[in-house]
Amino acid sequence: MSRPRLTLVVNNENPCPQNIAGAGQRSWSNQFDPYELKASAPDLWSAYFRARFHSPREVALYCDVSFQTALNWWGAVTSPASHIALLVILTDPDAPAFFEKAREKAA
């Protein structure tokens, strides 16, 4: 059984106008400093976990990780991997607002 394939169709005969909404928007890399984001990630996640949970043990149970891993996140030693970030964003409707506020405070 073959997997479904994604096909991209390009039509160069009808180019998009340059004055579309958002055309002047700067790229994401100009809005966020990737190094600064990576360096501040443990502190951001620690603040989130401390605001959302009562203890590292709750974090470990919720994220299905070891207590030591949750303790590292709690203490801002390390930050979660992408699958944990997805879990948080998809299951906690308040998470995006929390991280947006934290980013605004840092700016």
N, C-alpha and C positions, 0 to 999 in steps of 0.2 A: 504494500500500500504506500503510495507516494504522499509526501507532505504537500499541502497547498503552497503555491508559490505566489509571491507578490510581483506584479508586473507594473512598471512605471511607464506611462505613456507621456511623451513630450511632444508638444505642438509648437514649433518655432515660427509658424506662419502668423500666429496671432500673439505677438509679444505683450506682456503685461505693461500697463502704463506706469511710469515712474512716480506719479503723484498719488499713489494709493495710500490709504491710511496706514500709518506706521512705517512708511518708507524712510522717514528721517530718524527713526529710532536707532539708538546706538546698539551695537552688539552686546550680548550678555557679558562677554569677556571685558568690555569697557565699563560695565556697571558693577562687576564684582572682581575683586582681586583674588585670583585662585589661590595664591600662596597665603594671603591673609585669612581666607575662608578655611583653608586646611589647618592653619595654625590655631584658629579660634574654635574649631569644631569641638574639641573635647570640652571646653568651657560652656559652649552653647548647649551641648547634649546634657552635661551635668546639670545645668540650670533647668532644662526641661524635665529631666527625670526627678529632680528635687521638688519641682512644682507639681508634678503629676502624681507621684507615688510617695508613700510614707517611708520606704526603706529600700535598700539595695535588694533585699530578698523579694519584694514585690516586683521589682524590675526584672529580676532573674526569672520569676515565674511567668510574667507577662510576655517576655521576649524569648522564653525557652532557651536560656543560656545558663552557664554556670554562675554560681554565686560570686566567684572571683572576677569573672568578666563584668558582671553587674557592678561589683565594687569598684572596678577600674573606671567604668563609665561614671559612676556616682562621684568619684573623687577627681574626675577630669584628667585621668592618666591617659586614657585612650577614648576614642569615639566609636560608635557602632558602624558596622559595615552597611552596604547599601540595602541589603534585604531587610535589615532592622529599620532603616529609615523608611522604606516602603511600608512596612508593617505599621509604623507609627502614623505616617501620613494618611494611610488608607483606613485606619481604625479610630483615630482620634480627630474629630472634626475641629477641635481647637488648636491642634498642633501647628498648622500653617500660620495662624495669627500669632501664636507664641513666638515662632521663629522670626516673623516679620517685625514684631515689636523689639525683639532682641537685636536684630540687625539695625533697626532705626536708632536704638540706644547707643550702639557701637559707633554709628556714623557721626 
